[in-house]
């Protein structure tokens, strides 16, 4: 086998290994994020703030939320923990759904 062919083969192997490493890194990154979210959920449940976590994660509408947790959400909005812009975006999306489906 010529040196050129050997070098091309070695470069291809290195490229394949690099692609595999990138893929594995993405899996590890996603796995770490899932574990982080699971931990946040456990903390939220124990602290009585699952509704806040749901809103922070992107939920626009809470189903089965407890009214007694409303002060927690209000405090989070006032402190900036739950950005007011996030609340406005959720309200707009829910209002749009209501308008679209005449609810």
N, C-alpha and C positions, 0 to 999 in steps of 0.2 A: 504494500500500500504506500502510495506516495506521501510525502510530508504534507503536501497541500490537502490531500484527502483526509489525513489524520487530523490536521488542524481544523478542518471543516466539521469533522465528526465530533471533535472535542468541543468546539464552539456550540454545536447543536445540543450536545449534552448539557453544557453549562447553561444555555438558554432555557432548556427544558427544566433544569433544576431551579433556575431563577423563577420561572413561571409557577412551578409547583410551590416554591417558598412563598411567593406572593399570594397564591390561592390559600395556602395553609395559614398565612398571616391574617387574611381576611376572615377565615373561619374562626380563628382564635379571637380576633377583634369582635366579631359578632357574638361569640360565646361569652366573652367578658361583658359585653353590653347587656346581654340577656340576664346574666347573673346579677349585674348591677340593678337592672329593673326589678328582678325578683326580690332583691334585698330591699329596694325602695318600697316595694309593695308590702313586704312584711313589716317594715317600719311604719308605713302609713296605716296599716290595719291596726297595729298595736297603739299607735298614737291617736287613732280615731279620725284620721284624715284621708281616707281612701278617695273621697270625692275630689279633694284638692289634687291628689296625684293624678287622677283621671283627667282633670282639666289641664293640668300641666303637660300631660302626655299627648294631648290633642283631641280629647273628647269634646264634642260641642254640646252635648245634651246628656244630663245625668238621669238615668232610669233607676228608680229604687233608692235614690239618695235620701238621706234623713234631713228633715227640716231643722233639727237641732244643730246640725253642722253648718248651717248658713252663716252664723257668726265667724266660724273658722275661715270660710271662703271670703267673707267681707274683710276680715283682718289681713288675709293673704293679699287681697287686692290693694288694700290701703298701704301695706308695707312694701309692695312691689314684688313680693314673692310670686304672685300670680299677676303678670303684667296686664294692665287695663286694655292694652291693644289686643291681647289674646282673648279677653272677654268680649270685646267689640267684634272681633272676627267671628267668634262662635255665635254671637247674637245675629249677625248678618246672615250666616249660613243657615241657622235655624229658621229665621224669618223668610229667607228665600225658599226653603223647603215648604214652609206653611203656605206661602203665596203660590208656588208651583202646583201644589196639590190641594189647594183650597181648604186647608185645615183650619 
